[in-house]
Amino acid sequence: MSFGAAALQRLAGKTIFITGASSGIGKATALEYANASNGDVKLILAARRLEKLKEVEAELKKQFPNVGVYVNTLDVSAPNAIEPFLGQLPEEFQDIDILVNNAGKALGRARVGDIKQEDIDETFNTNVLGLISITQALVKRFKEKNSGDIVQLGSIAGKDPYPEGSIYCASKFAVRAFTESLRKELINTKIRVIEVEPGAVETEFSIVRNYGDKAKADAVYKGREPLYADDIAEAIVFATTRKQNTVIAEMLVFPSDQASASHIYKRA
């Protein structure tokens, strides 16, 4: 069976919850799931920007008229918002099969001693506490039916720390530790725990990190051929469409000009 046919069959009718789905990797992942299933999935798309989510919904519906889509605002850094979000899901979206914990951010490139406290708090509240809170809520449901996939968006920064990235790197190390512990806790179940760890990906992520300065964000990728959001989306869909006896536990994905967090080849 080809990858396309296998993905179509294994995704048919599944419900997929994606955080940070208004742009970047989250949006691309929603589109990739719809494409891989020929629209035979239900997508729960959450982010802070409702207007952007509605644009994603419209794009999905235009390409795949039969796809199920539910969009609503969710700030994962506010743990008290998660259970109400899940509780108000329409009945047909309640039985979630795949969680993609994509929401995340980095803020600034300050060195230790000069880092703003609000940047530390926002990074950890989103990347770590938010991810943990959503995972806790969903793993209870997955245990009840003894199935489900949990996809955590890690990073090369969770393996290879670098100067001026101490807070973001620490948050992604925490994600990796939490994910590995979770996988071991669930070893006697049919719940799969998957971590996808991108290298350099050109998305709005870099703009946010540079406080909205697009020129600085663009300079990060100048002379390079980075990954794009759809490259990571393909990896996520691939991992979650393997046979039940197969777990892509960890997937490190680099662009072809990168070998570590700091080992990057820049073309003239």
MOQUI-V493743 format. One record per pair of residues at least 24 apart in sequence whose C-alpha atoms are under 10 Angstrom apart, sorted by sequence separation. I is the first residue (numbers start at 0). J is the second residue. If there is no record, write none. Layout:
# MOQUI-V493743
i->I j->J
i->I j->J
This chain:
# MOQUI-V493743
i->11 j->35
i->12 j->36
i->20 j->44
i->21 j->45
i->22 j->46
i->38 j->62
i->39 j->63
i->41 j->65
i->42 j->66
i->43 j->67
i->44 j->68
i->45 j->69
i->46 j->70
i->47 j->71
i->48 j->72
i->49 j->73
i->67 j->91
i->68 j->92
i->102 j->126
i->103 j->127
i->151 j->175
i->199 j->223
i->200 j->224
i->201 j->225
i->202 j->226
i->230 j->254
i->7 j->32
i->10 j->35
i->11 j->36
i->14 j->39
i->15 j->40
i->16 j->41
i->17 j->42
i->18 j->43
i->19 j->44
i->20 j->45
i->21 j->46
i->26 j->51
i->30 j->55
i->34 j->59
i->37 j->62
i->38 j->63
i->39 j->64
i->40 j->65
i->41 j->66
i->42 j->67
i->43 j->68
i->44 j->69
i->45 j->70
i->46 j->71
i->47 j->72
i->48 j->73
i->67 j->92
i->75 j->100
i->101 j->126
i->102 j->127
i->153 j->178
i->171 j->196
i->199 j->224
i->200 j->225
i->201 j->226
i->202 j->227
i->203 j->228
i->6 j->32
i->7 j->33
i->9 j->35
i->10 j->36
i->11 j->37
i->12 j->38
i->13 j->39
i->14 j->40
i->15 j->41
i->16 j->42
i->17 j->43
i->18 j->44
i->19 j->45
i->20 j->46
i->21 j->47
i->22 j->48
i->26 j->52
i->29 j->55
i->30 j->56
i->33 j->59
i->37 j->63
i->38 j->64
i->39 j->65
i->40 j->66
i->41 j->67
i->42 j->68
i->43 j->69
i->44 j->70
i->45 j->71
i->46 j->72
i->47 j->73
i->48 j->74
i->76 j->102
i->100 j->126
i->103 j->129
i->126 j->152
i->151 j->177
i->152 j->178
i->199 j->225
i->200 j->226
i->201 j->227
i->202 j->228
i->226 j->252
i->7 j->34
i->8 j->35
i->9 j->36
i->10 j->37
i->11 j->38
i->12 j->39
i->13 j->40
i->14 j->41
i->15 j->42
i->16 j->43
i->17 j->44
i->18 j->45
i->19 j->46
i->20 j->47
i->21 j->48
i->29 j->56
i->33 j->60
i->36 j->63
i->37 j->64
i->38 j->65
i->39 j->66
i->40 j->67
i->41 j->68
i->42 j->69
i->43 j->70
i->44 j->71
i->45 j->72
i->46 j->73
i->47 j->74
i->75 j->102
i->76 j->103
i->102 j->129
i->103 j->130
i->126 j->153
i->151 j->178
i->198 j->225
i->199 j->226
i->200 j->227
i->201 j->228
i->226 j->253
i->227 j->254
i->6 j->34
i->7 j->35
i->8 j->36
i->10 j->38
i->11 j->39
i->12 j->40
i->13 j->41
i->14 j->42
i->15 j->43
i->16 j->44
i->17 j->45
i->18 j->46
i->19 j->47
i->20 j->48
i->21 j->49
i->27 j->55
i->30 j->58
i->34 j->62
i->37 j->65
i->38 j->66
i->39 j->67
i->40 j->68
i->41 j->69
i->42 j->70
i->43 j->71
i->44 j->72
i->45 j->73
i->46 j->74
i->47 j->75
i->74 j->102
i->75 j->103
i->102 j->130
i->150 j->178
i->198 j->226
i->199 j->227
i->200 j->228
i->225 j->253
i->226 j->254
i->6 j->35
i->7 j->36
i->10 j->39
i->11 j->40
i->12 j->41
i->13 j->42
i->14 j->43
i->15 j->44
i->16 j->45
i->17 j->46
i->18 j->47
i->19 j->48
i->21 j->50
i->22 j->51
i->26 j->55
i->30 j->59
i->33 j->62
i->34 j->63
i->37 j->66
i->38 j->67
i->44 j->73
i->45 j->74
i->46 j->75
i->100 j->129
i->101 j->130
i->149 j->178
i->197 j->226
i->200 j->229
i->225 j->254
i->226 j->255
i->5 j->35
i->6 j->36
i->7 j->37
i->10 j->40
i->11 j->41
i->21 j->51
i->22 j->52
i->26 j->56
i->29 j->59
i->33 j->63
i->36 j->66
i->45 j->75
i->100 j->130
i->197 j->227
i->200 j->230
i->224 j->254
i->225 j->255
i->226 j->256
i->3 j->34
i->4 j->35
i->5 j->36
i->6 j->37
i->7 j->38
i->8 j->39
i->10 j->41
i->20 j->51
i->21 j->52
i->99 j->130
i->100 j->131
i->197 j->228
i->200 j->231
i->223 j->254
i->224 j->255
i->225 j->256
i->3 j->35
i->4 j->36
i->7 j->39
i->20 j->52
i->21 j->53
i->22 j->54
i->30 j->62
i->33 j->65
i->34 j->66
i->149 j->181
i->223 j->255
i->224 j->256
i->225 j->257
i->2 j->35
i->3 j->36
i->7 j->40
i->19 j->52
i->21 j->54
i->22 j->55
i->26 j->59
i->30 j->63
i->33 j->66
i->100 j->133
i->149 j->182
i->197 j->230
i->198 j->231
i->223 j->256
i->224 j->257
i->3 j->37
i->21 j->55
i->32 j->66
i->33 j->67
i->99 j->133
i->100 j->134
i->197 j->231
i->223 j->257
i->20 j->55
i->21 j->56
i->98 j->133
i->99 j->134
i->196 j->231
i->98 j->134
i->195 j->231
i->195 j->232
i->197 j->234
i->158 j->196
i->196 j->234
i->29 j->68
i->45 j->84
i->98 j->137
i->157 j->196
i->195 j->234
i->97 j->137
i->98 j->138
i->145 j->185
i->153 j->193
i->154 j->194
i->155 j->195
i->156 j->196
i->157 j->197
i->195 j->235
i->223 j->263
i->224 j->264
i->96 j->137
i->126 j->167
i->147 j->188
i->148 j->189
i->149 j->190
i->150 j->191
i->151 j->192
i->152 j->193
i->153 j->194
i->154 j->195
i->155 j->196
i->156 j->197
i->167 j->208
i->194 j->235
i->223 j->264
i->224 j->265
i->43 j->85
i->95 j->137
i->127 j->169
i->128 j->170
i->145 j->187
i->146 j->188
i->147 j->189
i->148 j->190
i->149 j->191
i->150 j->192
i->151 j->193
i->152 j->194
i->153 j->195
i->154 j->196
i->155 j->197
i->156 j->198
i->193 j->235
i->222 j->264
i->223 j->265
i->224 j->266
i->123 j->166
i->126 j->169
i->127 j->170
i->131 j->174
i->138 j->181
i->142 j->185
i->145 j->188
i->146 j->189
i->147 j->190
i->148 j->191
i->149 j->192
i->150 j->193
i->151 j->194
i->152 j->195
i->153 j->196
i->154 j->197
i->155 j->198
i->195 j->238
i->222 j->265
i->223 j->266
i->76 j->120
i->96 j->140
i->97 j->141
i->122 j->166
i->123 j->167
i->126 j->170
i->127 j->171
i->130 j->174
i->134 j->178
i->144 j->188
i->145 j->189
i->146 j->190
i->147 j->191
i->148 j->192
i->149 j->193
i->150 j->194
i->151 j->195
i->152 j->196
i->153 j->197
i->154 j->198
i->155 j->199
i->194 j->238
i->221 j->265
i->222 j->266
i->223 j->267
i->43 j->88
i->76 j->121
i->95 j->140
i->96 j->141
i->122 j->167
i->125 j->170
i->126 j->171
i->127 j->172
i->128 j->173
i->144 j->189
i->145 j->190
i->146 j->191
i->147 j->192
i->148 j->193
i->149 j->194
i->150 j->195
i->151 j->196
i->152 j->197
i->153 j->198
i->154 j->199
i->193 j->238
i->220 j->265
i->221 j->266
i->222 j->267
i->76 j->122
i->78 j->124
i->94 j->140
i->95 j->141
i->119 j->165
i->120 j->166
i->123 j->169
i->124 j->170
i->127 j->173
i->128 j->174
i->131 j->177
i->142 j->188
i->144 j->190
i->193 j->239
i->221 j->267
i->76 j->123
i->77 j->124
i->78 j->125
i->93 j->140
i->94 j->141
i->119 j->166
i->122 j->169
i->123 j->170
i->126 j->173
i->127 j->174
i->130 j->177
i->131 j->178
i->134 j->181
i->138 j->185
i->141 j->188
i->142 j->189
i->191 j->238
i->192 j->239
i->76 j->124
i->77 j->125
i->81 j->129
i->85 j->133
i->96 j->144
i->118 j->166
i->119 j->167
i->122 j->170
i->123 j->171
i->126 j->174
i->127 j->175
i->141 j->189
i->142 j->190
i->191 j->239
i->21 j->70
i->43 j->92
i->75 j->124
i->76 j->125
i->97 j->146
i->98 j->147
i->99 j->148
i->100 j->149
i->101 j->150
i->102 j->151
i->103 j->152
i->114 j->163
i->118 j->167
i->122 j->171
i->141 j->190
i->20 j->70
i->41 j->91
i->42 j->92
i->43 j->93
i->74 j->124
i->75 j->125
i->76 j->126
i->78 j->128
i->79 j->129
i->82 j->132
i->94 j->144
i->96 j->146
i->97 j->147
i->98 j->148
i->99 j->149
i->100 j->150
i->101 j->151
i->102 j->152
i->103 j->153
i->123 j->173
i->127 j->177
i->141 j->191
i->21 j->72
i->41 j->92
i->74 j->125
i->75 j->126
i->76 j->127
i->77 j->128
i->78 j->129
i->81 j->132
i->82 j->133
i->85 j->136
i->95 j->146
i->96 j->147
i->97 j->148
i->98 j->149
i->99 j->150
i->100 j->151
i->101 j->152
i->111 j->162
i->114 j->165
i->119 j->170
i->43 j->95
i->75 j->127
i->76 j->128
i->77 j->129
i->78 j->130
i->80 j->132
i->81 j->133
i->85 j->137
i->95 j->147
i->96 j->148
i->97 j->149
i->98 j->150
i->99 j->151
i->100 j->152
i->101 j->153
i->110 j->162
i->111 j->163
i->114 j->166
i->138 j->190
i->191 j->243
i->195 j->247
i->200 j->252
i->14 j->67
i->15 j->68
i->16 j->69
i->19 j->72
i->41 j->94
i->42 j->95
i->75 j->128
i->76 j->129
i->78 j->131
i->79 j->132
i->80 j->133
i->94 j->147
i->95 j->148
i->96 j->149
i->97 j->150
i->98 j->151
i->99 j->152
i->100 j->153
i->109 j->162
i->110 j->163
i->111 j->164
i->190 j->243
i->191 j->244
i->193 j->246
i->194 j->247
i->195 j->248
i->196 j->249
i->197 j->250
i->198 j->251
i->199 j->252
i->200 j->253
i->12 j->66
i->14 j->68
i->18 j->72
i->19 j->73
i->41 j->95
i->75 j->129
i->76 j->130
i->78 j->132
i->82 j->136
i->108 j->162
i->109 j->163
i->110 j->164
i->111 j->165
i->189 j->243
i->191 j->245
i->192 j->246
i->193 j->247
i->194 j->248
i->195 j->249
i->196 j->250
i->197 j->251
i->198 j->252
i->199 j->253
i->200 j->254
i->12 j->67
i->18 j->73
i->19 j->74
i->41 j->96
i->42 j->97
i->43 j->98
i->46 j->101
i->47 j->102
i->74 j->129
i->75 j->130
i->77 j->132
i->78 j->133
i->81 j->136
i->82 j->137
i->108 j->163
i->109 j->164
i->110 j->165
i->111 j->166
i->189 j->244
i->191 j->246
i->192 j->247
i->193 j->248
i->194 j->249
i->195 j->250
i->196 j->251
i->197 j->252
i->198 j->253
i->199 j->254
i->18 j->74
i->19 j->75
i->46 j->102
i->75 j->131
i->76 j->132
i->107 j->163
i->108 j->164
i->109 j->165
i->110 j->166
i->190 j->246
i->191 j->247
i->192 j->248
i->193 j->249
i->194 j->250
i->195 j->251
i->196 j->252
i->197 j->253
i->198 j->254
i->18 j->75
i->45 j->102
i->75 j->132
i->76 j->133
i->107 j->164
i->108 j->165
i->109 j->166
i->191 j->248
i->192 j->249
i->193 j->250
i->194 j->251
i->195 j->252
i->196 j->253
i->197 j->254
i->199 j->256
i->75 j->133
i->106 j->164
i->108 j->166
i->199 j->257
i->105 j->164
i->107 j->166
i->108 j->167
i->198 j->257
i->106 j->166
i->107 j->167
i->198 j->258
i->199 j->259
i->105 j->166
i->106 j->167
i->198 j->259
i->199 j->260
i->105 j->167
i->198 j->260
i->104 j->167
i->105 j->168
i->198 j->261
i->103 j->167
i->199 j->263
i->105 j->170
i->104 j->170
i->182 j->248
i->103 j->170
i->103 j->171
i->179 j->248
i->29 j->99
i->178 j->248
i->179 j->249
i->28 j->99
i->178 j->249
i->28 j->101
i->25 j->99
i->175 j->249
i->25 j->100
i->26 j->101
i->16 j->92
i->25 j->101
i->14 j->91
i->15 j->92
i->24 j->101
i->25 j->102
i->14 j->92
i->23 j->101
i->24 j->102
i->13 j->92
i->14 j->93
i->15 j->94
i->16 j->95
i->20 j->99
i->152 j->231
i->14 j->94
i->15 j->95
i->16 j->96
i->17 j->97
i->18 j->98
i->19 j->99
i->20 j->100
i->13 j->94
i->14 j->95
i->15 j->96
i->16 j->97
i->17 j->98
i->18 j->99
i->19 j->100
i->20 j->101
i->21 j->102
i->13 j->95
i->14 j->96
i->15 j->97
i->16 j->98
i->17 j->99
i->18 j->100
i->19 j->101
i->20 j->102
i->13 j->96
i->14 j->97
i->15 j->98
i->16 j->99
i->17 j->100
i->18 j->101
i->19 j->102
i->152 j->235
i->12 j->96
i->13 j->97
i->14 j->98
i->15 j->99
i->16 j->100
i->17 j->101
i->18 j->102
i->19 j->103
i->151 j->235
i->16 j->101
i->17 j->102
i->18 j->103
i->19 j->104
i->150 j->235
i->10 j->96
i->150 j->236
i->10 j->97
i->150 j->238
i->150 j->239
i->118 j->208
i->148 j->238
i->149 j->239
i->148 j->239
i->147 j->239
i->148 j->240
i->97 j->190
i->158 j->251
i->96 j->190
i->97 j->191
i->98 j->192
i->99 j->193
i->100 j->194
i->101 j->195
i->99 j->194
i->147 j->243
i->153 j->249
i->154 j->250
i->155 j->251
i->146 j->243
i->153 j->250
i->154 j->251
i->155 j->252
i->106 j->204
i->107 j->205
i->148 j->246
i->150 j->248
i->151 j->249
i->152 j->250
i->153 j->251
i->154 j->252
i->155 j->253
i->161 j->259
i->104 j->203
i->105 j->204
i->106 j->205
i->107 j->206
i->150 j->249
i->160 j->259
i->161 j->260
i->162 j->261
i->104 j->204
i->105 j->205
i->106 j->206
i->107 j->207
i->108 j->208
i->159 j->259
i->160 j->260
i->161 j->261
i->103 j->204
i->104 j->205
i->105 j->206
i->106 j->207
i->107 j->208
i->108 j->209
i->158 j->259
i->159 j->260
i->160 j->261
i->105 j->207
i->106 j->208
i->107 j->209
i->158 j->260
i->159 j->261
i->104 j->207
i->105 j->208
i->106 j->209
i->107 j->210
i->155 j->258
i->156 j->259
i->157 j->260
i->104 j->208
i->105 j->209
i->106 j->210
i->155 j->259
i->156 j->260
i->105 j->210
i->155 j->260
i->156 j->261
i->154 j->260
i->155 j->261
i->18 j->130
i->18 j->133
i->16 j->137
i->24 j->152
i->15 j->147
i->15 j->148
i->16 j->149
i->17 j->150
i->99 j->235
i->99 j->239
i->97 j->239
i->24 j->200
i->23 j->200
i->24 j->201
i->23 j->201
i->24 j->202
i->23 j->202
i->24 j->203
i->22 j->202
i->23 j->203
i->24 j->204
i->22 j->203
i->23 j->204
i->22 j->204
i->31 j->229
i->35 j->233
i->30 j->229
i->31 j->230
i->27 j->227
i->28 j->228
i->29 j->229
i->31 j->231
i->32 j->232
i->27 j->228
i->28 j->229
i->31 j->232
i->32 j->233
i->35 j->236
i->26 j->228
i->27 j->229
i->28 j->230
i->30 j->232
i->31 j->233
i->35 j->237
i->24 j->227
i->25 j->228
i->26 j->229
i->27 j->230
i->28 j->231
i->29 j->232
i->30 j->233
i->31 j->234
i->32 j->235
i->23 j->227
i->24 j->228
i->25 j->229
i->27 j->231
i->28 j->232
i->31 j->235
i->32 j->236
i->23 j->228
i->24 j->229
i->27 j->232
i->28 j->233
i->31 j->236
i->32 j->237
i->35 j->240
i->22 j->228
i->23 j->229
i->24 j->230
i->25 j->231
i->26 j->232
i->27 j->233
i->28 j->234
i->31 j->237
i->24 j->231
i->25 j->232
i->28 j->235
i->29 j->236
i->32 j->239
i->23 j->231
i->24 j->232
i->28 j->236
i->23 j->232
i->24 j->233
i->24 j->235
i->10 j->236
i->10 j->239
i->6 j->236
i->9 j->239
i->10 j->240
i->6 j->237
i->9 j->240
i->5 j->237
i->8 j->240
i->9 j->241
i->6 j->239
i->7 j->240
i->9 j->242
i->3 j->237
i->6 j->240
i->9 j->243
i->2 j->237
i->5 j->240
i->6 j->241
i->5 j->241
i->6 j->242
i->3 j->240
i->5 j->242
i->2 j->240
i->2 j->241
